[in-house]
Amino acid sequence: MKLIFYSLLILSSFLGFAQDTVFTKKSNIALVAATEMNVVYRGVRNPISIAVPHAKSFTVSGIGVSEENGNYFISPGQGNEMIVTLEIVLEDDSKVVEEHVFRIKTVPYPQGRINNRNCNDCYVNMNLEALKNAVISVYFEDFQYDYTFEVTNFVIVKPKKPGIIVEGNTIDENAFNQLKKLKKGDIIIIGAIKYKVNPNVSAMWPSVGLIQVRISD
């Protein structure tokens, strides 16, 4: 989901910047819809969309705010929040300065999943046959953007054996044939999970946690 930043402007107070300038930290009829919780992520070039009705022009500023071909982005730094400032010239040539506050969060570490299952510090119990065509995926808990994450490759490690490199997001027939001799109680580890993000947002995406699978029968 794109960050959407709508400012509906109303003159409310005179703070003496200039005879026709009003400063407000939040306009009286301002709709601000970023993520649901007005969150931007550190390490991510967060796209935002800004619309200012009934304005001749406006400028956008803030630490980490950039513009490229009419598109705006926020790349937040340190701290827990940041301010985006709009300086707006209205149709009657009066001016309004608005400040909008966004919370800064760190991108959570993603969890690797097999057939949409995993747990923290424990084993996923699966029978051998269930490994065939099992799908490896990536899950970000409490992540506000509606992005999709597609696994591109991963490695399966068996006890005392070289790792099995798998392209794509599925334990294919070739990989499964190398797992057929596993017995009840054996443990395999699925790691080195690589993934791509849609849309292709520039970011420092964190690595994915391991999946530990114990053969149940």
C-alpha distance (Angstrom), angle and dihedral (degrees) to the residues before:
residue distance angle dihedral
M1 . . .
K2 3.74 . .
L3 3.74 118.0 .
I4 3.81 106.4 -107.6
F5 3.77 118.0 -159.8
Y6 3.81 113.8 -174.0
S7 3.81 121.4 -179.5
L8 3.81 117.5 -167.6
L9 3.77 103.5 -173.8
I10 3.81 132.0 -141.4
L11 3.80 126.8 170.2
S12 3.78 107.5 -123.5
S13 3.82 114.2 153.6
F14 3.79 142.3 16.6
L15 3.79 114.4 -130.2
G16 3.76 99.5 171.3
F17 3.82 102.0 -112.8
A18 3.81 88.3 128.0
Q19 3.75 134.8 -23.6
D20 3.80 92.3 -93.7
T21 3.81 101.3 31.3
V22 3.80 125.2 105.4
F23 3.80 121.6 -169.4
T24 3.79 120.6 -157.5
K25 3.78 132.4 165.9
K26 3.76 88.3 -150.4
S27 3.77 125.8 7.9
N28 3.78 116.7 -124.5
I29 3.80 92.9 -116.0
A30 3.81 100.7 31.9
L31 3.79 120.9 142.5
V32 3.79 110.8 -160.6
A33 3.78 113.9 -177.7
A34 3.77 111.3 169.3
T35 3.76 111.6 139.0
E36 3.79 110.3 -24.0
M37 3.80 89.1 -88.4
N38 3.84 98.8 36.1
V39 3.79 91.2 -106.8
V40 3.79 130.0 159.2
Y41 3.78 123.1 -173.7
R42 3.76 128.2 -124.3
G43 3.78 111.8 -124.7
V44 3.82 92.0 24.2
R45 3.80 127.2 101.4
N46 3.80 93.2 -131.9
P47 3.83 112.3 -155.2
I48 3.81 117.1 -140.8
S49 3.78 132.9 -174.8
I50 3.79 118.4 -146.0
A51 3.81 126.5 -164.9
V52 3.80 123.9 177.4
P53 3.83 112.3 -175.9
H54 3.81 119.6 -149.4
A55 3.80 93.6 14.8
K56 3.78 127.4 131.6
S57 3.77 90.8 -155.4
F58 3.77 143.4 -25.4
T59 3.79 139.7 -165.8
V60 3.78 126.8 -148.0
S61 3.79 124.6 -149.3
G62 3.77 141.3 165.2
I63 3.79 140.2 123.8
G64 3.80 106.1 -66.7
V65 3.82 94.7 11.3
S66 3.80 116.3 130.5
E67 3.79 138.6 171.1
E68 3.78 128.1 -145.6
N69 3.81 123.8 177.3
G70 3.79 91.3 -24.4
N71 3.80 93.8 -47.6
Y72 3.81 121.2 114.8
F73 3.78 128.7 -144.6
I74 3.79 137.2 -175.4
S75 3.80 120.0 -148.7
P76 3.81 102.3 178.4
G77 3.79 123.3 -155.6
Q78 3.79 130.8 -163.8
G79 3.78 125.5 -22.6
N80 3.78 135.9 51.2
E81 3.78 100.4 -85.2
M82 3.78 142.9 18.5
I83 3.80 136.7 -158.7
V84 3.79 127.2 -130.1
T85 3.81 112.3 -160.2
L86 3.80 124.7 -156.0
E87 3.78 120.7 -163.7
I88 3.79 106.3 -164.9
V89 3.79 133.7 -170.4
L90 3.81 110.5 -156.6
E91 3.80 127.2 -149.5
D92 3.82 91.1 -95.7
D93 3.84 89.8 52.8
S94 3.79 92.6 -109.2
K95 3.80 116.1 134.9
V96 3.77 134.2 -131.1
V97 3.79 128.2 -172.2
E98 3.81 116.0 -159.4
E99 3.78 130.9 -173.3
H100 3.80 121.9 -157.7
V101 3.79 121.9 -171.1
F102 3.81 124.0 -144.3
R103 3.79 126.3 -170.9
I104 3.80 115.8 -126.7
K105 3.78 119.6 -138.7
T106 3.79 134.0 175.3
V107 3.79 116.9 -116.6
P108 3.82 105.8 -102.4
Y109 3.79 119.0 -118.4
P110 3.81 107.8 -99.7
Q111 3.77 123.5 -121.8
G112 3.77 120.7 -132.6
R113 3.79 114.3 -132.8
I114 3.79 136.4 -167.4
N115 3.79 114.5 -152.3
N116 3.80 84.7 -12.9
R117 3.81 92.0 -58.7
N118 3.78 133.5 117.6
C119 3.77 140.8 122.9
N120 3.77 137.2 -157.9
D121 3.81 117.3 -95.5
C122 3.80 93.9 -10.5
Y123 3.81 141.9 85.0
V124 3.77 130.5 -94.3
N125 3.80 105.7 -132.6
M126 3.80 112.8 -142.0
N127 3.77 135.0 159.5
L128 3.77 116.4 -120.8
E129 3.80 95.9 -107.2
A130 3.82 91.2 54.8
L131 3.81 89.2 64.9
K132 3.80 91.0 67.2
N133 3.82 108.7 101.2
A134 3.82 90.1 -6.4
V135 3.80 110.9 165.1
I136 3.80 122.0 -128.8
S137 3.80 115.2 -150.4
V138 3.79 141.7 169.1
Y139 3.80 125.0 -122.8
F140 3.81 127.7 -167.3
E141 3.79 112.4 -162.2
D142 3.81 117.2 -143.8
F143 3.81 93.7 2.4
Q144 3.79 111.8 153.7
Y145 3.81 101.0 -154.9
D146 3.76 123.8 87.1
Y147 3.80 93.8 -130.1
T148 3.78 125.8 143.5
F149 3.81 122.8 -134.8
E150 3.79 120.5 -154.1
V151 3.79 122.5 -167.4
T152 3.80 111.5 -131.5
N153 3.83 101.4 -178.3
F154 3.80 143.0 -15.1
V155 3.80 142.9 177.9
I156 3.81 128.5 -118.1
V157 3.80 116.2 -153.5
K158 3.82 120.2 -160.3
P159 3.81 124.2 -167.8
K160 3.84 110.1 -76.0
K161 3.81 92.0 -12.0
P162 3.82 134.2 109.0
G163 3.76 116.5 -95.9
I164 3.78 120.0 -91.5
I165 3.80 111.6 -131.7
V166 3.79 112.9 -147.6
E167 3.80 124.7 -168.8
G168 3.78 116.8 -147.6
N169 3.79 126.5 14.5
T170 3.81 101.6 -69.8
I171 3.81 134.9 80.1
D172 3.77 94.1 -119.5
E173 3.79 128.8 -159.0
N174 3.79 93.7 -91.0
A175 3.80 92.4 53.3
F176 3.79 93.1 42.5
N177 3.83 91.7 53.0
Q178 3.81 87.9 60.0
L179 3.80 90.2 53.7
K180 3.80 98.7 49.9
K181 3.81 94.3 98.3
L182 3.79 93.3 59.5
K183 3.78 113.9 120.9
K184 3.77 135.2 -152.9
G185 3.79 109.6 -69.3
D186 3.81 94.9 22.4
I187 3.77 115.4 132.5
I188 3.79 128.2 -144.8
I189 3.78 126.5 -172.8
I190 3.79 123.2 -146.0
G191 3.79 112.3 -158.3
A192 3.82 146.6 135.2
I193 3.80 84.9 70.8
K194 3.80 111.0 -178.9
Y195 3.78 122.6 -166.8
K196 3.78 143.2 174.9
V197 3.77 128.3 -137.4
N198 3.79 127.4 -131.9
P199 2.98 117.0 -124.7
N200 3.79 93.9 37.5
V201 3.80 96.8 -118.1
S202 3.79 117.8 177.0
A203 3.80 106.8 -117.5
M204 3.79 146.6 130.5
W205 3.79 94.7 -105.4
P206 3.83 112.9 -164.7
S207 3.79 124.7 -122.3
V208 3.80 121.5 -96.9
G209 3.78 124.1 -107.5
L210 3.82 122.6 -116.0
I211 3.77 125.4 -91.9
Q212 3.80 114.1 -139.8
V213 3.79 115.2 -161.2
R214 3.80 126.0 -171.2
I215 3.79 118.3 -162.2
S216 3.79 107.8 -123.6
D217 3.82 100.6 -170.4
